Amino acid sequence: MAKISKSAAKERIEALSAELERHNYNYYVLNAPVITDFEFDLKMQELQALEAMYPDLARPDSPTQHVGSDIAGSPAQSTGPSSEGKVREGEHRLNSKASQSEAFPEQKGPAQRTKFEQIEHKYPMLSLGNTYSREDMLAFCSKIEAEYGSTEYSCELKFDGVAICLTYVDGRLKQAVTRGDGVKGDNVIDNVLTIKSIPRQLKPGDWPREFEIRGEIYMPWSAFEALNAEKEEIGEQPFANPRNAASGSLKLQSSAQVAGRGLDCVLYHLLGENLPFATHGEAIAAAASWGLPTSEHSKILNGAEAVVEYIDFWDTRRKSLPYATDGVVIKVNDLQRQRQLGFTAKSPRWATAYKFKPEQALTPLLSVDYQVGRTGAVTPVANLEPVPLSGTIVKRASLHNKDQMDLLDIHIGDWVYVEKGGEIIPKITAVELAKRPAGALKPQWPEVCPDCGTPLVRDTDEARHYCPNRTGCPTQIKAAFVHFVSRDAMDILAGDATIDQLYNLGYIHDFNDLYILTKEQLMALEGWQEKSCENFLGSVERSKGVPYERVLYALGIRHVGKTTAKTLAKSFPGIDDLAVASQEQLAQTEDIGPIVAASIADWFREESNRQLVEKLRASGLQMQAVAREKLSNALEGKSIVVSGVFSISREDLKAMIEAHGGTCPGSVSGKTTYLLAGDKPGESKVKKAGQLGVEIIDEETFYQLIGK
């Protein structure tokens, strides 16, 4: 770095420090990053270089001296030595600020993060040093080998997820704490217990009585794509990358929702007092034998040359993995040498991360199309000069919304950088301003719907523009029908082409029209044969038996996906109950935030929607939840609040309470009969139960109450 004056360095250090703290908050707390990982790392490296040039200007609270915090409302803290922490990760940080309210409705800000108990780490969790430079990685190895001679390294894929620290006592999982600010984190054990690969009880083995094991909770590509598809289907902003999706999912307030997100885990670092291992490799092999999930792709290699071969192999092969990786972690294998090498204020000296540079392509932007979705959301799509990228030819890329276009300052004719998020989803990450043609114009955001001409609207708290003409916009109507007949909704044998044909010929206008179609009408249409008519009409008839919760999902109420529909069906067991619920009542329902509540209330306020419900009811659709089988009246009139970790899931416990005549409110009150407390119950619930004189019972006592 070129020498600059001390006064200029001081000014730049202050500006960089403030900017990096802001990006840390966006990334770790809001899960709404606005710059790429690469851009962040360049700014951090510039700050490190300036502080090295003028050490007296380096502040104790500099971003170079602490890790980012995922605890909302908590300032970043300077921390001491640690075993291993989360490298700052994430494929793309280009995400709109407003997307947080949609992607994380349960996390609007620090005030709402009250569920999770904060626990101090026994061994602080810090960051790994990282580099994109092969030379820096080789220098790391050379420095170690100059002191110790021939050195074994553990090489591991760097998963793109969220750091977690699990504590096992007597072979049983006792707590699961996020990295937090490196000193303390949130205990998310209820949510972690929904991840199938993480054992509640270890396999028999010679495990220590108490130990910690750290790793990464991540979302596989298949789960990420399914989740984003559902978000786009209900008009919500998709997640920017699997890391953001995993982070948001892990902090959901409902463990049942977490269970449906498809999270997985890989563990890579064992900690404890007097552990009987000489090497890192031995420790991880032992953890695997106890049933803990470890990476099958980790290798113990001798010397820097072997490390380079491992990196080169996975720089290509990683593209075929079912999960996102963005680099390789290199650790000294010998644990005694690790202890001798020690730590800096922020990172271990015995480990580093080599990060893969994302594959990019530079290509001209030809035009921008504006597409209307099922919920009326308008999405801009960039048409590109075809360019090869990660084994495919990329011609189009989503620009997400107007805010994203403004952030990029994109113009027609610009040369744009295109990356594939995790080698799958094409994204425009930047504009090459040096190649901007003279007179290039910004694309004009449409004022009216490109399909029906209705003026577009934009909610003040959202990043997207919408066509409000839900009942008259052909694109929205046909897309709503496609959703209604889909497998997860009414499961009617009709695809896009069938819906197009029936709509264009005037056969269907609202959903109930599907239930009054006749064989004679269909046989008169082009392409329909007797067998296809029978199959279609048979599926229509069978759809009358689809459960109420799927009917709710099929109606296509904005923001109501499959999981939300299940929650609504449980809290409002009949559609008439849901229709008369106030927005305030809806917002008080577990996992239903104010945005979703407003959307549901608005939908039922429309006369045409109420009429549609009545027509569908008359056609025989299920508008009432089927009552659970009642096993006894043992808990009749009893209100039981469930808190903590049990031998079965809390959802199963609640179902058992209801099956024996009891109710399961979410909070302790004067009407509560018992607080059913497992391991690590919520402190606030225990305290309130004590204040109100509510009896606290354990799982064994509960089973005695129901005679089990």
PAKE-745869 format. One record per residue (C-alpha): x, y, z; residue in one letter. Coordinates in steps of 0.1 Angstrom, whole numbers, plus 2048, in hexadecimal, padded with zeros to 3 digits. Example, Ala and Ser with C-alpha at 12.3 -4.5 7.8 and 13.67 -1.06 7.14 Angstrom:
87B7D384EA;8897F5847S;
//
This chain:
800800800M;80D8227F7A;818839814K;7FF85481DI;800870836S;7F786985AK;7DA882858S;7CC872839A;7D184F849A;7BE85A868K;7A1866854E;7A084783ER;7A283085DI;78484186DE;77083E84DA;779819847L;77281086CS;74F82086BA;74780F84AE;7537ED854L;73F7EE875E;7207F7861R;7267DA849H;72C7C2866N;70A7CC875Y;6F97C8853N;7087A684FY;706796872Y;6E87A6881V;6D17B1864L;6DB79484DN;6D87AF832A;6FB7B5824P;7007CF809V;7247C87FDI;7357A87F2T;74D794808D;76979E7F1F;7627C37F4E;7607C081AF;7817AE81CD;7937C8806L;7877E481EK;7937D083CM;7B57CA82CQ;7B87EF825E;7B17F7849L;7CA7DD855Q;7E57EC83EA;7DE81084BL;7E080586FE;8007F3868A;80E812858M;804828876Y;800811895P;7F882E8ACD;7D8835898L;7CB81189DA;7AE8128B6R;7A77F68CFP;7847F38C2D;78E7F289DS;77C7DA887P;79E7C9882T;79E7C08A7Q;77B7B08ABH;76379989AV;7407A388EG;72379C8A5S;70278B89CD;6F37968BDI;6DA7B18B4A;6E07D28C6G;7027C78D3S;7217DA8CAP;73E7C78BCA;7577BE8D7Q;77C7B98D9S;7837958E2T;7A077F8EEG;7AE75F8E1P;7977448D3S;7987228C4S;78672A8A3E;76B741897G;756749879K;76775985CV;75377584ER;741764831E;725767818G;7247667F2E;7137877EBH;70B7A5801R;6F67B67E7L;6D47B57F7N;6BA7CF7FDS;6B57DE81FK;6907D981DA;6947B4816S;69B7AE83BQ;6767B4845S;66B79982CE;68778082FA;689783855F;66678D861P;66F781884E;68E797886Q;6847BB880K;69D7C8898G;6AF7C48B9P;6907C88CEA;6807A98C1Q;69E7928C7R;6937878EAT;68F7628E7K;6B37568E9F;6C7755909E;6E9764905Q;70674E911I;72A757915E;742741902H;75A72C917K;7737318FBY;76E7518E7P;76574D8C2M;77A7628ABL;780766886S;79875486FL;7B176985BG;7A8766837N;7B776E815T;7AF76B7F0Y;7D476A7E8S;7E774A7E1R;80775C7EBE;7F976680ED;7EE742814M;81173580BL;82074F822A;80A74283EF;81871F839C;83C72B834S;83C73E855K;831720868I;849708856E;86672085CA;86071B882E;8556F7883Y;8626E6864G;84C6CD852S;8286D485BT;8076C1858E;7E96D6850Y;7C46CE853S;7B36DB834C;78D6DF835E;7726EE81FL;76570F82CK;74070C82EF;72B72B827D;71472A846G;71173686AV;72972E886A;71C7198A2I;72B70B8C3C;71C6EB8D1L;7226E08F5T;71E6BC8FFY;71D6B0923V;71C68B92BD;717684906G;6F769A904R;6F36BB8F2L;6EF6D690CK;6F26F78F9Q;6F77058D6A;7047288D5V;70973F8B7T;72A7518B2R;71A7728BDG;73478C8C4D;74F7728CBG;74B7758F0V;72776C8F4K;70C75F8DCG;6E77548DBD;6DE7318E7N;6C97248CAV;6C87008D6I;6A26FB8CFD;6A87048ABN;6C86F08A8V;6B66D18B5L;6A16D1895T;6C06CB880I;6C16A6879K;6E66A2876S;6ED6B0899I;6E96948B3P;6D769B8D3R;6EA67D8E3Q;70C6728D7L;71364E8CDK;7256398E7P;74A6428E7G;76764F8FBD;75B6738FAW;76568C915P;74C693930R;7486B7923E;7556C7903F;74D6E18E8E;74C6DB8C3I;74A6F78AAR;73F6F8886G;72770786DE;702705868I;6FA708844Y;6DE70582BM;6E36ED80EP;6DC6FA7EBW;6BD6E57E7S;6AD6F4807A;6B97177FDF;6A97157DBE;6887077E8A;686722803L;68E73E7EAN;6747307D1A;65A7317EDE;6647557F6K;6617617D2E;64074E7CEE;6317627EBI;6407837E0G;65C7857F9E;68078E7F2Q;69676F7EFP;6B576A804F;6D57767F5A;6E87567FDN;6E7736812P;6FA74682ER;6E0761833N;6C5747830A;6D573184BA;6DB74E862S;6B775A860G;6AA737864S;6BE730883L;6B074F894K;68B74788CL;6747488AAQ;6637278A1S;6777078A2S;65D6F788CA;665710871Q;68A70A875V;6846E4871A;6756EC84FG;693700842R;6A96E283AG;6C76ED84EL;6E66D7852D;7066D9866C;72C6D1863V;7426D2882L;7686D8880Y;7776E28A1H;7776D08C3L;77E6E28E4L;7816D8908G;7976D3927E;7B36B9924N;7A66A9903L;7B96898FBP;7C36938D7F;7E569C8C8A;7D76A98A7T;7B96BB89AH;7B369E882G;7B168589FE;79869B8B1A;78169F893I;78367988BA;7786728AFA;75B68B8ACA;74F67988CA;75065789FS;7396668B9W;71F66E89FG;727692899L;7256A0876P;7486A8867T;7536AE844S;75D69082FE;7736A7819H;78C6B2834S;7AF6A582FK;7D06A5843I;7EC6B082BL;8116B482FN;8206D5823G;8146F380FA;8166E27EDE;7FC6C97F7A;7E66E5805V;7E86F77E3V;7DD6D67D1E;7BF6D37E9Y;7B56F77E2I;7B86F37BCD;7A36D37BEF;7876E37D1W;7877047BED;7776F07A2T;7666D37B3R;7536E87CCR;73B6F27B1K;72C6CF7B2S;7276CF7D8L;7036D07E6P;70C6EE7FCY;71E70F7FAA;743712801T;7597307FBD;77C725805G;79370D817V;79D70F83CV;7C1705843I;7CB6FC867K;7EB6EF877V;7E26CC880N;7F86C889ED;7E56D58BDL;8056DC8D1Q;8116F28B5R;7EF7038B4Q;7F370C8D9R;8177198D3Q;80C72E8B5L;7EF73E8C9G;7D975A8BEF;7D877E8B3T;7BD7958C2A;7A57898A7K;7B2768897S;7C574889EP;7E8749890R;7E6723888W;7CA72686FA;7C073A850T;7A573A836A;7AC73B811Y;78D7497FFK;7847407DCF;77F75E7C5K;75B75D7B7P;75B755792E;75077477FQ;74777E75CA;7467A074CL;72B7A5732T;7147C1724P;6F27C8732L;6DA7C8714L;6B97D1724S;6A37CC742V;6827BA743D;6687BE75FY;65579F769Q;63579D77DV;632781797G;61576F7A6R;6127887C2T;6167A67ABG;63B7AC7B4A;64E7BB797V;6717AD793T;68B7BC77BP;69F7A3767V;6BF7AC754A;6C379F731N;6E979972BL;6FF79270EE;70376C712P;722764726V;731743733P;733741759L;73972376FS;73170A753G;71171A746T;70773672FI;6F8753742V;6DF76972FK;6C977874BR;6CE78276FA;6B5790789S;6BA7B3795L;6A17AD7B2H;6917CF7B5N;6957F47AEK;6AB7FA7CDD;6C47E07C0Q;6C57F179EM;6CB8137AED;6E68057C4L;6F87F77A6L;6F2818792D;6EC802774I;6E8810751H;6DD7FF731I;6FD7F671DG;7127F373DD;72B7D7740W;7217C575FV;7327AB775Y;71E78B779V;725771794E;71375179CK;7087507C1G;71672E7CBG;71B7267A6E;6F57257A1I;6E37467A1I;6EF761789P;6F3783799K;6FF7A578DI;7177B17A8T;7277D0799A;72A7E777BV;74A7EE768E;747813767L;766817751A;754805735K;733819737R;72A825714P;72484A70FA;700855713G;6F6834725A;6D4838735L;6C682A755K;6AA81074FP;688821756Q;675810772W;65280B766P;636820776E;61B80776BV;6187E176BC;6297D474BP;60D7BB747D;5EC7CD74FC;5F67F2750G;5EB7F8774T;600812787P;61A80079DL;61B8067C3V;6378027DCR;6327FB801D;646813816T;6577F6829D;65F7E080BE;6787E17EFA;6617D47D4R;6477E47BEH;6267D37B8Y;6097D37A0C;5EA7D67B6P;5D37C979BN;5D27A67AAR;5B079C79BT;5B57AC779G;5DA7A7770C;5DC789759P;60077F764T;5F6780788Q;5D676D783I;5E675176FK;60374F787A;5EB74C7A4A;5D972F793F;5FA71E78DV;6017227B3H;5DE7167BCF;5E26F57A8V;6066EE7B3S;60F6CE7C5R;6146DE7E7D;5F36F07E4A;5D46E07D4M;5E86C67BFD;5D36C97A0I;5E16BB77FL;5E66DB76CA;6056EE762G;60D710753D;601706730A;5DF6F973DT;5D9718752I;5E372F735D;5CA71D71EQ;5AD71D737L;5B2741740Y;5B874E71DN;59773D711L;58474C72EG;57D72C740Y;58D736762I;58C757774H;58E74D798D;59972D7A9F;5767207ADN;57271E787D;5886FF787L;56D6ED79BY;5516F4782I;5646E9763L;5536CC750T;5616B073BK;54D6BD71EE;55E6DF720Q;5806D0722L;57B6B7705M;5736D56EFA;5956E46F5L;5B46DE6DFE;5CB6C36ECG;5B26B4705W;5AA68F703Q;59267A718E;5AE66D72EK;5BE68F735S;59B69D73DC;595680756E;5B7685766N;5B26AA76AF;58F6A8777L;59968C78FG;5B46A179ES;59C6BE7A2V;5846A77B5E;5A06997CBR;5AB6BC7D4S;58C6C17E8K;59C6AB802G;5BB6C0805V;5C06CB829P;5B66EE835Y;5DA6FA83AE;5E26F2815R;5C270480AV;5CE72381DL;5F072080BY;5DF71C7E9A;5CB73C7EDL;5EB74F7E6G;5E8768802I;60777E800R;623773819H;610753822V;627736819G;623711823K;631715846T;61C73484DT;5FD723841A;603706859K;60771F876T;5E773186CL;5D3710869A;5DF70788CK;5D672989CS;5B672F887F;5A870C881P;58C71986AG;58E73284EI;57174585ED;58774A87DD;5A3757867L;58D76E853A;580781872V;5A1783884A;5AE7A6888S;5D17B187CQ;5DB7B48A1E;5CF7908A9Q;5E278388BL;602795894A;6017858B7Q;6007628A8T;62174F8ABE;63875688DD;61F76E87CI;62F79187BG;61E7B2873P;6257B084DI;61578E84AV;5F8797861A;5F07B684CA;5F17A282CS;5D9788839I;5C17A2848A;5C27B6827D;5BA796813W;59B78E827F;58F7B2826R;5897AF800E;5667A57F8E;5717917D9S;58777B7EFN;56C774808R;55576B7ECQ;5707547DDL;5737427FFV;54D73C800E;54D72E7DCK;56A7177E4L;55970B804R;53A7047F0A;54F6F07D7S;55A6DA7F4G;57D6E67FDL;5896E2821Q;585702834M;5896F3857Q;5A76E2868A;5A16BD870V;5A26BA896A;5BE6A58A5R;5B46848B4E;5AD6898D9K;5BE66F8EFL;5B0679911S;5A2695927N;5C069393FA;5CA6B7938L;5A76C6932E;5A66EA93CG;5CC6EB943K;5E3705932S;6076F992EI;62470E922V;6416FA914V;665707917S;6876F6913G;6956D7903V;6846B5907F;6896918FCS;6706988E0I;66A6B88CCS;6556D48DBR;63D6D28BFE;6366AD8C7D;6326B68ECL;6196D18E3K;6066B98CDA;6056A08EAM;5F76BB902I;5DB6C48E9E;5D369F8E4A;5CD69C909H;5B66BA90AG;5CF6D5915G;5D96F6904T;5FC7038FCC;5FF7298FEP;6217388F5G;62674C915S;62174993AV;60375C949S;5EC75A967G;5D7741954K;5F4729950T;5F1707962T;6146FA95DY;63570494FL;6436E493FL;6686EB941A;6836D6931G;6A96DC92FD;6B270192CK;68F70F92FP;68A734928G;695749946E;67A762941S;65F747941K;66D736960V;66F758972K;64B762968K;63E740973A;64E745995G;63F768998Q;61C75B990L;61F73B9A4G;61C725985V;62770198CE;6456F6979I;6466D296EI;65F6BC95CD;65A6A493FE;657686955E;63C69696AT;62A6A094AF;62967C93EY;61A672960Q;5FF68C95CL;5F367C93BI;5F8658948G;614650930K;
//
